[in-house]
Amino acid sequence: MTSTTVRSTVDAPSLQERLEDTASSDPTLIDVRTPVEFEAGHIPGAINVPLDQLRGQLDDICEVLSEHDVVLVCRSGQRAGQAQEALHGAGLGRSTVLSGGIVDWQATGGDLNRGRQAWELERQVRLAAGSLVVTGIAASTVAPKAKWLSMFVGGGLMFAALTNTCAMGMALAKMPWNQRGARATGSALDQLTRKQ
């Protein structure tokens, strides 16, 4: 299923200007990456609301954000776009995606609060998919039907590209090593409420 929502975006230099402008209030930055990715490096002042958590609390989050200027952040803009679509579908009329995500933010010299470094989710997906393909091919020398594992993974990657979703990424995001990042006191919803 492809999206028909027109994405509102802001590039990294424009967001930097907005954050440095003392005459206007800062937008609410919501980083939808996993806690471990957020801990590794995030824009100062951002609140971590992982994509799966955001989807699970859409109504409450939309209510809290209804009067906010919201900028959604992830690694490249893809997960932030999915968050924007989910929020829009739940009734939040306006939000903006940081185009190019943290990658572009960093490339243009934007500040990051850094913590313990870890592999980003997209790198984990590449490792898992590649490992499964190699395993399927290697195992097929002994058990010919094992080749179907490689075909299944390849088909999954094609489906992910066509639908702009990633089931493997969503599954990996829920793994314990991606949940271990340092969390601020209280839930993401509590943090958003305090920011009001």
N, C-alpha and C positions, 0 to 999 in steps of 0.2 A: 504494500500500500504506500503510495507516494503522497507527500504533503502538498496541499494547495495553499497553505498559509504563506503570506508574503512576510519574509523575515525583516524586522527592523534591526539594523546593525550599527555599530560604532567601531571605528578603527582605533588602534592603540594610541596614536598621537592625539586624536581628538579626545579620548577618554582621559589621557594625562592632563590635557589642558583643562577639562572640566574639573578634575580633582584638585588642580592647583589654583583654580579660580576661587579666591576667598569671598567674592561678592555673591556667589550662589551656593546653595546647599549641595553637599555631595550626594551622588546617587547611592542607592543601596546596592552593594555589590554582593551577588549570590554566586558562590563557586559550587558547581554541581559535581565536581570530581569526588573520588573516594577520599575518605579521611587521610589515608596514607599519602596520596598525591597532594592533597591540600597542605599537609604538614611539610612536605618536601619543599614547597615554595608557593606562596600565594600573594596576591595584591594586598598591601596593608589595608585593614578595615573590612576586608571581605568576610562574609559569613559562609561557613561550609554547610550546605544542604545537599547531600548526595542525591543524585537523580532518582534512585529508587525510593528514598525517603520523601523527596518532594512529591513524587507520584502518589505516595501513600497518604499524604496529608494535604492534598490539593485545596480542598475547601477552606481549611483553616489558614493555610499559607496565603491564599488569594484574599481572604478577609483582612489579614494583617498587612498585606502589601497594596491594598486598594488605593491608597493615597501616596504611594511611594514612586519615585523615579527609579526603576529597577534595571540593573545591568547584570546579565547572566554571563558567567565565565566558566570555561572548561579548558582543556588542553588546546584544542584546535578550533572550537566553535560548533562541532557536531552535537555533542551532548547538551550544550547550552541551547542549541536550536531545538532539540527534542524537549527540553524543559520549557522553552518558550511556547511550543505548540501545546504542551500539556496545560500550562497556565492559561493560555488563550482559550483552550477548550473548556476550562473550568470557570471562565468568566473574567479573568484579569485582562482588561482591555489593552494595556500597554506594557511592554517590556522591550529591552534591547539586548542583543547578543554582541559580545565583544568578538568581532570578526578576527579570525586567526588565533583567538584565545591567548593563553599564557605564552605560547610559542612566539607570537608576534609581539606581545607585550614585552617579553624579555629582549627580543631582537631590536626593539626600538628604544631600549634603555630604561624601561619601566622598573620601578622598585619592586622587590619581592622580599617578603619575610621568609627566611629559609629555616628549615629544621632538618630532621633526619632525612637523608636522601633514600629514595626507593624507585623501583621501576614503575613507569607510568602504565596505565591500563592497556593502552594500545600496544606497547612493547610486550606486555604479558600475553596478549592475544596472538601476536606474531610468533612468540615462542611456543605457545600451546598448540597452535595450528600446525606449525612446522614440525613439531615433535610428533604429532599424531600422523601426519603424512609420512614422515620417515619411518615411523613404527609400522604403519600399514604396508609400506613397500618392503621393508626388511622382513616382516613376518610372512609376507606372501611367498617368499622363497621356500618356506616350510609348509605353510598352510595357504594355498592359493586364494581362498575366499577372503583373506585378510586385506587384499587389495581394495575391497569395498570400503574399508575404513578411510583410505586416502580419497576415494571418490566422494564419500559422504562429507568429509571435511572440505574438499574443493567445492562441492555443491553448496555447502553452508556459507562459504566465503562469497560465492557468486550471489547467493540470495541476500547476504548482508550488504553487498555493494548495491544491488538493485533496489532494495527497500530502505537503505540508509539506516539499518538497525544492525545490532550485533548480539545475538543470543549468547555467544561465548563470552563477550565482554560483559554482558549483564550478569552472567553466572560468576565470572571471575571477580566482579566488583563486590560480590557478597562473601567472598572467601575471607577467612579470619585475618590473613596477612594484609588485606586491603582495608580492614576495619580498625587496625591497631593504632592509627594516627592519633596524635594528641588532640583532644576535644576540649573546647571551651566549656566552662561550667554551664550545665543545663542543655536542654535539647535545642535543635536548630530553631524550632518554633519559639522557644523561650528567648533565644538570642534576637530573633527578628522582632519580637514584642518589645524587648528592652530598647532596641534601636529606635523605636517610634518617637 
